[in-house]
C-alpha cells in the first residue's frame, strides 16, 4: 500500500485487497490493487482506483470533519474482449457497493456506485486494454 494515501484511500485499498473474490482474478493477487497508477510493466489483470472528484474537506478546530468524494475503481485487462474486465468489475462492485468502509478517524455513512466506467485503450502494436468498473461516492464524517 502506498504511504501517501489519505484515510479514505487507505480504506478503499484495504477493502479491495481484502476481497478474495476480486484478488483471485488478478495476475498479482492481493498485490494487484493500485492507487492512481499501476507500476510500469505490471501484468494485467489488475485494479486501479483514484479520486475523480475529491472532497473539499470541512474543517473544525479538531481537523477534518466530513469527506464526500467520488472515486473511480476499475479493472484493467489485456484482451480484445471486455468479458474478463467485466467479471472483475462485478467483483469490485461486490466488494464496495453499499458496504461499510473502515476509515481511520471517521464514521462511515455512504458507499455507492454512481456511474459505470467502460472503455478500450489501444497499446503498442494494436494491443487492446479493457477498462471496466465504476465511479463510487464515498461519504465519511
Secondary structure by P-SEA (a helix, b strand, c coil): ccccccaaaaaaaaaaaacccccccccccccccccccccccccccbbbbbbcccccccccccccccccbbbbbbbbbbcccaaaaaaaaaaaaaacccbbbbbcccccccccccbbbbbccccccbbbbbbbbbbbbbbcc
